[in-house]
Amino acid sequence: MVPSFIAKISGLLMMMVVAVATAGSSSPATNISTSKDTVAIYWGQNSLGYLSNFKNNEKELWWYCNWDSVDIIMLAFMQDFPGTYSSKYETYIPTLSFPHHKDSEFSVNNTAVMSRIAKDIKYCQKRNKKILLSLGGEAGSYGFDSTEQAQEFGHTLWQMFGEKNHTKSNITLPRPFGDSVIDGFDFDIENDQTEGYVTLIETLQNYTSSSTKKKYYYSAAPQCPYPDQNMNTILAGNSLDMVFVQFYNNDCNANSNSSFNWDTWADYAQNTSLNSDVQVYLGLPGSVNSSSTGYIETSAELQTLIKSVDSDSHFGGVMLWEASMSFQNKPTDSKNSYPMTIKNILKSQVDNSTVKINGAMDSKKNHMNLALAIVAFGWIILTV
């Protein structure tokens, strides 16, 4: 009986050791929502160049992809579409404009491959950055006369930017980025021509949904007043992955305490969006010169703002307008660039949420281990 008793006591001690050891450890940190610390930024318009009379200019695309503070880059813009009719290609050719870059323009009169950008896209993608082509913008000439024209332009876009260079009447269309393939399309429609966009996006999605190579993303960048009159047909009629809401240059700016309308966009994501998993981004200007109103000066204010919305299940991160000004700028109370400051805040918020969840799980696990030890001890007392 004594050996049996000792064996059982030894077993109990071992269980107690395991329980205590487990109580003191935690599961590996799990990123509960990888999208909540995402930073998306627009590149290509060289606002810094215009502000400095081109003494300083926006850096090439590859440079921004070296920074961990950026995850998604929207190439801005394709500002003229469907474009100008080309008898050579028997279709309309759009215009892309990236002022004062090595590859500054692609158009019906200049269809050469934008070799610098093409190379940079591949470089960025190897660094796990997502590169989207943004259509529209504040300036430019764009829009469709009919849904049929929009559908035809969808086929053109895929031939020019998609995985395969499909032919039309034995004619191969020019590809601005050569054999580089973008990761999706962004729509920043700022005129009142709303015809055809639902059809355009559906045409593109018919191509991308059958891709076996990668996932393609679709985004929109509406102004914060809801509904955005220029983009409501897209917001209500298409399945979007991301919505980059511009909370600046409006009464509903992010720094307008009484009028900031995040809840309105959260309701859109929950009850109107065709994609139940759509991510809504907090769109901010990256410097005081990036917008007329809505700039937030300090990291403390940024942290308070982000903390007020990041618990929303549809919160995806922060969008910044735009690259050249943002990276030259720092919040007044930070040593880091504006994008890095925001990235650090987002990561901190995600890490804190993860710690809280893991802490709750550990607490439940500890209680269970203690209960098992008590049961084991009772069983030994009854059987010795």
Residue pairs with C-beta under 8 A, 6 or more apart in sequence:
1 384
4 384
5 384
8 380
8 383
8 384
9 380
11 376
11 380
12 373
12 376
12 377
12 380
15 372
15 373
15 376
16 373
18 369
19 366
19 369
19 370
19 372
19 373
22 365
22 366
22 369
23 362
23 365
23 366
23 369
23 370
26 358
26 359
26 362
27 358
27 361
27 362
29 351
29 354
29 355
29 358
30 354
30 357
30 358
31 350
31 354
32 350
32 353
32 354
32 357
33 350
35 279
35 316
35 317
36 310
36 315
36 316
36 317
36 346
36 349
36 350
36 353
37 317
37 343
37 346
37 347
37 349
37 350
38 71
38 72
38 279
38 281
38 316
38 317
38 318
38 346
39 69
39 70
39 71
39 72
39 317
39 318
39 319
39 320
39 339
39 342
39 343
39 346
40 70
40 71
40 72
40 73
40 74
40 219
40 242
40 244
40 281
40 317
40 318
40 319
40 320
41 64
41 70
41 72
41 73
41 74
41 286
41 319
41 320
41 321
41 322
41 323
41 326
41 339
42 73
42 74
42 76
42 134
42 319
42 320
42 321
42 322
42 323
43 58
43 61
43 64
43 73
43 74
43 75
43 76
43 322
43 323
43 324
44 58
44 75
44 76
44 77
44 97
44 98
44 99
44 101
44 323
45 58
45 76
45 77
45 98
45 99
45 137
45 322
45 324
46 57
46 58
46 98
46 99
46 100
46 101
46 324
47 58
47 289
47 290
47 322
47 324
47 325
48 56
48 57
48 58
48 324
48 325
48 328
49 56
49 57
49 58
49 99
49 100
49 324
50 99
51 289
51 325
54 100
56 328
57 100
57 101
57 324
58 100
58 101
58 323
58 324
59 323
59 324
59 327
60 101
60 102
60 116
60 120
61 73
61 75
61 116
61 117
61 120
61 121
61 124
62 119
62 120
62 123
62 124
64 70
64 73
64 323
64 327
65 73
65 120
65 123
65 124
65 127
65 129
66 127
67 327
67 339
67 340
68 343
69 337
69 339
69 340
69 342
69 343
70 129
70 323
70 339
70 343
71 128
71 129
71 130
71 317
72 129
72 130
72 131
72 132
72 217
72 242
73 124
73 129
73 130
73 131
73 132
73 323
74 132
74 133
74 134
74 186
74 219
75 96
75 98
75 117
75 131
75 132
75 133
75 134
75 182
76 134
76 137
76 188
76 322
77 96
77 97
77 134
77 135
77 136
77 137
77 140
77 188
78 94
78 95
78 96
78 133
78 134
78 135
78 136
78 142
79 95
79 96
79 97
79 136
79 137
79 139
79 140
79 141
79 142
80 94
80 95
80 97
80 107
80 140
80 141
80 142
81 92
81 94
81 95
81 135
81 142
81 153
82 92
82 94
82 142
82 144
82 149
82 152
82 153
82 156
83 92
83 93
83 94
83 95
83 107
83 108
84 92
84 93
84 95
84 107
84 108
85 91
85 92
85 93
85 108
86 92
86 93
86 108
88 171
89 171
89 173
89 174
90 168
90 169
90 171
91 152
91 156
91 168
91 173
92 153
92 156
93 107
93 108
93 111
93 173
93 174
94 107
94 153
94 156
94 160
95 105
95 106
95 107
95 108
96 105
96 106
96 107
96 114
96 176
97 104
97 105
98 104
98 105
98 114
98 117
101 116
101 117
102 116
103 114
103 115
103 116
103 117
106 112
106 114
106 174
106 176
111 174
111 176
113 174
113 175
113 176
113 177
113 178
114 176
114 177
114 178
115 178
117 176
117 177
117 180
118 176
118 177
118 178
118 179
118 180
119 180
121 131
121 177
121 180
121 181
121 182
122 180
124 131
125 131
125 183
130 183
130 184
130 217
131 182
131 183
132 182
132 183
132 184
132 185
132 186
132 217
132 219
133 161
133 182
133 184
133 185
133 186
134 185
134 186
134 187
134 188
134 221
135 142
135 185
135 186
135 187
135 188
135 189
136 142
136 187
136 188
136 189
136 190
136 191
137 188
137 190
138 190
142 189
142 191
142 193
143 191
143 193
143 195
143 196
144 150
144 153
144 193
144 195
144 196
144 197
144 200
145 195
145 196
146 195
146 196
147 195
147 196
147 199
149 196
150 195
150 196
150 197
150 199
150 200
150 203
151 196
151 199
151 200
151 203
153 200
154 199
154 200
154 201
154 202
154 203
154 204
155 166
155 168
155 203
156 173
157 185
157 200
157 204
158 166
158 203
158 204
158 207
159 165
159 166
159 167
159 168
159 173
159 175
160 173
160 174
160 175
160 176
161 175
161 176
161 177
161 181
161 182
162 181
162 207
162 208
163 181
163 211
163 213
165 172
165 173
165 175
183 214
183 216
183 217
184 208
184 216
184 217
184 218
184 219
184 241
185 201
185 204
185 216
185 217
185 218
185 219
186 218
186 219
186 220
186 221
186 244
187 197
187 201
187 218
187 219
187 220
187 221
187 231
187 234
188 220
188 221
189 197
189 220
189 230
189 231
189 234
190 223
190 230
191 230
192 229
192 230
194 230
194 231
194 232
194 233
197 233
197 234
197 237
197 238
198 233
198 234
198 237
198 238
201 218
201 234
201 238
202 238
204 216
204 218
205 216
205 218
205 238
205 239
208 216
217 241
217 242
218 238
218 239
218 240
218 241
218 242
219 240
219 241
219 242
219 243
219 244
220 231
220 234
220 235
220 238
220 240
220 242
220 243
220 244
221 231
221 243
221 244
221 245
221 246
221 283
221 319
222 228
222 230
222 231
222 232
222 235
222 243
222 245
222 246
223 230
223 231
223 245
223 246
223 249
223 250
224 245
224 246
224 247
224 248
224 250
224 252
224 253
224 261
224 265
224 283
225 250
225 251
225 252
225 261
226 261
226 264
226 265
226 268
227 235
227 236
228 235
234 240
235 243
235 268
235 272
235 273
236 272
236 274
237 274
238 274
239 273
239 274
239 275
239 278
240 273
240 274
240 275
240 278
241 275
241 278
241 279
242 278
242 279
242 280
242 281
242 316
243 265
243 268
243 269
243 273
243 278
243 279
243 280
243 281
244 281
244 283
244 319
245 265
245 280
245 281
245 282
245 283
245 319
246 283
246 321
247 253
247 254
247 260
247 262
247 282
247 283
247 284
247 294
248 254
248 283
248 284
248 285
248 290
248 291
248 292
248 293
248 294
248 295
248 321
249 291
249 292
249 293
249 294
250 293
250 294
251 259
252 259
252 260
252 261
253 259
253 260
253 293
253 294
254 260
254 262
254 282
254 284
254 294
254 296
254 305
255 294
255 295
255 296
255 301
255 305
256 294
262 280
262 282
262 308
262 309
262 312
265 280
266 280
266 309
266 312
266 314
268 280
269 278
269 279
269 280
269 314
270 313
270 314
278 314
279 314
279 315
279 316
279 317
280 312
280 314
280 315
280 316
281 316
281 317
281 318
281 319
282 305
282 306
282 309
282 315
282 317
282 318
282 319
283 318
283 319
283 320
283 321
284 294
284 295
284 296
284 318
284 319
284 320
284 321
284 342
285 291
285 294
285 295
285 320
285 321
286 320
286 321
286 322
286 323
286 325
286 326
286 327
286 329
286 338
286 339
287 295
287 325
287 326
287 328
287 329
287 338
288 295
288 297
288 329
289 325
290 321
290 322
290 325
290 326
291 321
296 302
296 305
296 331
297 331
297 332
298 331
298 332
298 333
298 334
299 331
299 333
299 334
299 341
299 345
300 333
302 331
302 341
302 342
302 345
303 345
303 348
306 318
306 342
306 345
306 346
306 349
307 349
309 315
310 346
310 349
311 353
317 346
318 342
318 346
320 326
320 338
320 339
320 342
326 337
326 338
326 339
327 337
327 338
327 339
328 337
329 337
329 338
330 336
330 337
330 338
330 341
331 338
331 341
334 341
336 344
